[in-house]
Amino acid sequence: MRQDEIWDAATAENYDTPGAGMFAPEVLGPAVDRLAELADAGPALEFAIGTGRVAVPLSERGVPVSGIELSRPMVDRLRTKADETRIPVVVGDMATATTGGQHTLVYLVYNGISNLLTQAEQVACFRNAARHLLPGGCFVIELWVPELRKLPPGQEAVVFGAAAGYIGLDTYDVLRQQVVSHHFRFGDGRDARVFRSPHRYVWPAELDLMAQLAGFELESRHADWTGSEFTAESRSHVSVYRLPATR
């Protein structure tokens, strides 16, 4: 599965879930608040901007936002909410595409870096973030913690979500540090729909080393956008990496 095959017009059409899931106010609000604080009135750049889930409300807070996005259909969906003058977007790979601008903040949310399927691409993403930042600027990543502790010997899959009409299942390749997320949606009948996406999972320590290779230092790590303590039981983290004030 290639990323451009996954994030197609059908996915873009059904991506937004206003008021629910990752669009729920209690999920989205704290993320926008924290990113606005970190932008410090300067311009922000979102890698994998998608349909503008974060970028639109962040721009409504007065933060100048631009983006990089691989999927043209996702950008087309964003354009129903904000035009090019308000939120300019470069269509391309977030590991290599450039906007030509300098920012106080670059951010990559909701496990986006795991869409890059090799370590080299993920390192390149950090370096691309550094390329777009002013001295002293920061790169923020929101990422899940691999749930390998749930895998008993010989088992290759973990159920990460179950609700009425929905089952979420991750299948792991621990040798190659790969995982495929399977989202099954179904009604009362016998038919079901499945959406799959491949990822490369990254441990926080590996992420920190990637940051160092790109010239960043870890400034903070919390379990969520509200600043909860990151512990051994945390299922995700929000990590803030900062460049030196002088380079």
C-alpha positions as CSV (number, residue, x, y, z in Angstrom):
1,M,0.0,0.0,0.0
2,R,1.4,3.4,-1.0
3,Q,0.4,6.5,0.8
4,D,-1.0,8.1,-2.3
5,E,-3.3,5.1,-2.7
6,I,-4.5,5.3,0.8
7,W,-5.3,9.0,1.1
8,D,-7.5,9.1,-2.0
9,A,-10.7,11.0,-2.8
10,A,-12.9,8.5,-1.0
11,T,-10.8,8.7,2.2
12,A,-10.8,12.5,2.0
13,E,-14.5,12.6,1.6
14,N,-15.1,10.6,4.8
15,Y,-12.1,11.8,6.8
16,D,-13.8,14.5,8.9
17,T,-16.0,13.6,11.8
18,P,-17.1,17.0,13.2
19,G,-17.5,17.0,16.9
20,A,-16.5,13.4,17.4
21,G,-13.3,11.3,17.4
22,M,-10.2,13.3,16.8
23,F,-12.5,16.3,15.9
24,A,-14.1,16.2,19.4
25,P,-13.6,19.5,21.2
26,E,-11.9,17.8,24.2
27,V,-9.3,16.3,21.8
28,L,-8.8,19.2,19.4
29,G,-9.1,22.1,21.7
30,P,-6.0,21.4,23.9
31,A,-3.9,20.7,20.8
32,V,-4.8,24.0,19.3
33,D,-4.2,25.8,22.6
34,R,-0.7,24.3,23.0
35,L,0.3,24.9,19.4
36,A,-0.8,28.5,19.5
37,E,1.3,28.9,22.7
38,L,4.4,27.3,21.1
39,A,4.0,29.4,17.9
40,D,4.5,32.5,20.0
41,A,2.7,34.7,17.5
42,G,5.0,33.5,14.7
43,P,4.2,31.5,11.6
44,A,3.5,27.8,11.9
45,L,4.0,25.0,9.3
46,E,2.0,21.7,9.5
47,F,3.4,18.6,8.0
48,A,0.7,16.3,6.7
49,I,-1.9,19.1,7.0
50,G,-4.7,16.9,5.7
51,T,-8.1,18.4,5.6
52,G,-7.1,21.1,8.1
53,R,-8.4,19.6,11.3
54,V,-5.8,21.5,13.3
55,A,-4.7,24.2,10.8
56,V,-8.1,25.8,10.4
57,P,-8.8,26.4,14.1
58,L,-5.2,27.4,14.7
59,S,-5.4,30.0,12.0
60,E,-8.6,31.3,13.6
61,R,-6.5,31.9,16.7
62,G,-4.5,34.4,14.6
63,V,-1.5,32.1,13.9
64,P,-0.4,32.3,10.3
65,V,-0.5,28.6,9.1
66,S,0.8,26.9,6.0
67,G,1.2,23.2,5.2
68,I,2.7,20.4,3.3
69,E,0.5,17.5,2.2
70,L,1.1,14.5,0.0
71,S,-2.6,13.9,-0.9
72,R,-4.2,16.3,-3.4
73,P,-7.8,15.0,-2.4
74,M,-7.1,15.9,1.2
75,V,-6.0,19.4,0.1
76,D,-9.1,19.8,-2.0
77,R,-11.2,19.0,1.1
78,L,-9.2,21.6,3.0
79,R,-10.0,24.1,0.3
80,T,-13.8,23.9,1.2
81,K,-12.8,25.4,4.6
82,A,-10.0,27.8,3.8
83,D,-8.5,29.2,0.5
84,E,-4.9,29.3,-0.6
85,T,-4.4,32.9,0.7
86,R,-5.4,32.0,4.2
87,I,-3.7,28.6,4.4
88,P,-1.2,28.0,1.6
89,V,-0.2,24.4,1.0
90,V,2.6,22.7,-0.9
91,V,1.6,19.3,-2.3
92,G,4.5,16.9,-1.7
93,D,6.3,14.6,0.7
94,M,6.8,16.1,4.2
95,A,10.3,14.5,4.3
96,T,11.5,16.5,1.3
97,A,9.1,19.2,0.1
98,T,9.9,22.8,1.0
99,T,7.8,25.9,1.3
100,G,10.5,28.5,1.1
101,G,9.4,30.1,4.3
102,Q,10.8,30.3,7.9
103,H,8.7,29.5,10.9
104,T,8.7,29.5,14.7
105,L,6.8,26.2,14.8
106,V,6.6,23.1,12.7
107,Y,4.2,20.4,13.9
108,L,3.2,16.9,13.0
109,V,0.2,15.5,14.8
110,Y,-1.8,12.4,15.3
111,N,0.9,9.8,14.5
112,G,1.7,11.4,11.2
113,I,5.5,10.6,11.3
114,S,4.7,6.9,11.4
115,N,3.3,7.2,7.8
116,L,6.9,7.4,6.7
117,L,7.8,3.8,6.4
118,T,11.6,3.8,6.8
119,Q,14.0,5.2,9.4
120,A,15.8,7.2,6.8
121,E,12.6,8.9,5.7
122,Q,11.7,9.7,9.4
123,V,15.2,11.2,9.9
124,A,14.8,13.2,6.7
125,C,11.5,14.6,8.1
126,F,13.3,15.9,11.2
127,R,15.9,17.5,9.0
128,N,13.2,19.0,6.8
129,A,11.5,20.5,9.9
130,A,14.8,22.1,10.9
131,R,15.2,23.5,7.4
132,H,11.9,25.4,7.8
133,L,12.6,26.8,11.3
134,L,14.0,30.0,12.6
135,P,16.8,29.7,15.2
136,G,15.1,28.8,18.5
137,G,12.1,27.4,16.7
138,C,10.5,24.1,17.7
139,F,9.2,20.9,16.1
140,V,6.3,19.2,17.8
141,I,5.4,15.6,17.3
142,E,2.3,13.7,18.6
143,L,2.8,10.0,18.4
144,W,1.6,6.7,19.9
145,V,3.7,4.4,22.0
146,P,4.0,1.0,20.4
147,E,1.9,-1.5,22.4
148,L,4.2,-4.5,22.1
149,R,3.7,-5.4,25.7
150,K,0.2,-6.6,24.7
151,L,1.7,-9.1,22.2
152,P,2.2,-12.5,23.9
153,P,4.7,-14.9,22.2
154,G,3.5,-16.0,18.9
155,Q,0.7,-13.4,18.6
156,E,1.0,-10.8,15.8
157,A,-2.1,-8.6,16.3
158,V,-3.6,-6.3,19.0
159,V,-7.2,-5.0,19.1
160,F,-6.8,-1.2,19.9
161,G,-10.5,-0.3,19.6
162,A,-13.9,-1.9,19.8
163,A,-17.3,-0.1,19.7
164,A,-20.7,-0.6,18.2
165,G,-20.1,-1.1,14.5
166,Y,-16.4,-0.8,14.7
167,I,-13.2,-2.9,15.4
168,G,-9.7,-1.6,15.2
169,L,-6.8,-4.1,14.8
170,D,-3.0,-3.6,14.5
171,T,-0.9,-6.3,13.0
172,Y,2.8,-6.1,13.8
173,D,6.0,-7.1,12.0
174,V,8.4,-6.7,14.9
175,L,11.5,-7.6,12.8
176,R,11.0,-4.6,10.5
177,Q,9.3,-2.3,13.0
178,Q,6.2,-2.2,10.8
179,V,2.5,-2.2,11.8
180,V,-0.6,-2.2,9.7
181,S,-3.8,-0.6,11.2
182,H,-7.1,-2.2,10.1
183,H,-10.3,-0.3,10.7
184,F,-13.4,-2.5,10.3
185,R,-16.8,-0.8,10.1
186,F,-20.1,-2.7,9.8
187,G,-23.8,-2.5,10.4
188,D,-26.5,-5.1,11.2
189,G,-25.9,-7.1,8.0
190,R,-23.1,-9.4,6.9
191,D,-21.1,-6.8,5.0
192,A,-18.3,-4.7,6.4
193,R,-15.9,-2.0,5.1
194,V,-12.2,-2.0,5.9
195,F,-9.6,0.7,5.8
196,R,-5.9,-0.2,6.1
197,S,-2.9,2.0,6.7
198,P,0.8,0.9,7.1
199,H,3.1,2.6,9.6
200,R,6.6,2.4,11.0
201,Y,6.4,2.5,14.7
202,V,9.0,4.5,16.6
203,W,10.0,4.4,20.3
204,P,10.5,7.7,22.1
205,A,14.2,7.1,22.5
206,E,14.7,6.5,18.8
207,L,12.7,9.6,18.1
208,D,15.0,11.6,20.3
209,L,18.1,10.3,18.5
210,M,16.5,11.4,15.1
211,A,16.0,14.8,16.6
212,Q,19.7,15.0,17.7
213,L,20.8,14.1,14.2
214,A,18.8,17.1,12.9
215,G,20.2,19.5,15.5
216,F,17.3,19.5,18.0
217,E,17.1,19.0,21.7
218,L,14.2,17.5,23.6
219,E,12.5,20.3,25.5
220,S,9.5,18.5,26.9
221,R,7.5,15.3,26.7
222,H,4.0,14.8,28.0
223,A,1.3,12.2,27.7
224,D,-1.1,14.5,26.0
225,W,-1.7,18.1,24.9
226,T,-2.9,19.2,28.4
227,G,0.6,18.5,29.9
228,S,-0.2,15.2,31.7
229,E,2.9,13.4,33.0
230,F,4.5,10.9,30.5
231,T,4.9,7.5,32.3
232,A,5.6,3.9,31.4
233,E,1.8,3.4,31.1
234,S,1.3,6.3,28.6
235,R,-0.2,5.2,25.3
236,S,1.0,8.3,23.4
237,H,3.1,11.4,23.8
238,V,3.5,15.0,22.7
239,S,7.2,15.8,22.3
240,V,8.6,19.3,21.8
241,Y,12.0,19.5,20.1
242,R,13.8,22.9,19.9
243,L,16.7,24.2,17.8
244,P,19.4,26.3,19.5
245,A,18.7,30.0,19.5
246,T,21.9,30.6,17.5
247,R,23.1,28.4,14.6
